[in-house]
Amino acid sequence: MERESRILHQKLVNICLSKFCFTERLTQIFSDTSNASDDLKSCGRPIVQLLLQLINIIRKLRDNNSEVSKDNRKNNQDSLILKRLNDLITLATEKFYAFPYKDVPKCWRQLYWEASLLKFTALAVIRDVSSSSSPLESSYIDEIVKTIDMAHIMAGPVTSHDIMNNITAIFEILQQIDHSLLSQSPKHGLKRQRSQSHDFSSEKFQEATGFMPQVTNAIHREEKMPFCSFETYLQHPRNPQLGPEPLIMTGAVNHWPAFSCHPWNSQSYLLSLTVGGRRLVPIEVGRSYVDEGWGQKIITFKQFLQTYITLDNSSGNQEEKGYLAQYNLFSQIPRLRNDIAIPDYCFACVPPPILANKYSQIPQLEEPIINAWLGPPGTITPLHTDPYHNILVQVVGKKYIRLYSPKESRNLYALGIDKNGIDMGNTSDVDIGTFAGWDKTKEEQEALHRKFPLFEKAEFIDCILEAGECLYIPMGWWHYVRSLSVSFSVSFWFN
């Protein structure tokens, strides 16, 4: 098994050196006479020159290793290489905080990626030429995975399809190395590591639900609705003044591998796609993003499962919630993307929005925006609107969803500009869980009724969305979402 690990590691190093660590791509920047502001040239010549120097040093590590004392190299050159690359990553990170995220110049995102890919390569090469008997120990895999995932989360998905394909290939190799390590003898300390790890022998997520809200105004349902019928539904609404209304469609996604051969309700399957749970994910911590104390953090997927998902959360009452919410997990883990398909409904011709002035500046999407939502029971997305139409597909578990039409907006008490200067006008100030008496105390419920007297007059429709069902949410409709069990959903925004 150790020989297999070494072969896999050599393959990994070869990909890194040939695809991420070569000078031609960077030297072309200086020969390019264009004034493009979105390439590394805009970061400054010294930064590009430093990257070129580091590329040459990393390549020489492997080529000329026999000429240098390994102990001396390890104590000096290795640490210096990693320090310089970390300096570049820190510099790019500082620029992220100097601008609103959407306005960060592309050159700094590119620098973050270039430095991370070189650090990734350096870690692999340093390990390759070291005297250790094992090519890659668990801690090294941790650091390599962290390097690339932080680039993806902080700088956004890499724009080059070629680089993304090579990153995907490397993660496949890391997954194989991890499997090989787990199969080795206890002399590497793996027996102790396994004994201390969380027990994932329970294959499926808990299906138990605690509190179950009563559905009072059920959303209309259609079984196996043809595409042409859905398009007609959009173009010829029952109430032209209101536009198309929410609709549940069943039987439309049963063919997805996520429901069968690649089951998303299997913890072991999800771990198999995340290098034993090492992949990093950004999560929201707290009951709702409008609650006091709400925050965000980046943790490994395994930590996320252990801390927030696989414990006895059937009641949904644990103090701290963790929610992987509205995140493009599929650009980070393409194999997970292969388990689903964009519903044909997303390509329907949609009518102009009822609130045409409000959404007229929203650009036309070339393809749907796809996001993942994974969390325990009790996670809440407060009442809000989105600037796109949405097909929400429930893959695992159940969710309670309540919707209000745009004509009810005056009764829903939209928030304004918050203390940080962020426009929260698409979110209601009313906590539906408290207002309905599901959460908190009777006194708090009564106080909310006094504070928002018009809210009770607002008409709504609601549903419990089950696994395998799709909910169409029209652009501009207010919606409140509450997980009733461990829940994994996918949203498809389109316009």
Secondary structure, DSSP 8 states (H G I E B T S, - for coil): -HHHHHHHHHHHHHHHHHHTS-SHHHHHHHH-----SSSGGGG-HHHHHHHHHHHHHHHHHHHTGGGS-HHHHIIIIIHHHHHHHHHHHHHHHHHHHHS-GGGS-HHHHHHHHHHHHHHHHHHHHHHHTS--SSSS-HHHHHHHHHHHHHHHHHH-S-S-HHHHHHHHHHHHHHHHHHHHHHTS-GGGSHHHHHHHS----S-B-----------SSB--EEES--HHHHHHHHHS-SSTTT-S--EEEESSSTT-GGGTTS-TTBHHHHHHTTTTTT-EEEEEESS-TTSTT-EEEEEEHHHHIIIIISSS-TT---SS-EEEEEE-HHHH-HHHHTT----GGGGS-----TTHHHHTTS---SS-EEEEEEE-TT-EEEEE--SSEEEEEEEES-EEEEEE-GGGGGGS-B--B-TTS-B-TTBBS--HHHHTTSSS-HHHHHHHHHH-TTGGG---EEEEE-TTEEEEE-TT-EEEEEESSSEEEEEEEE-
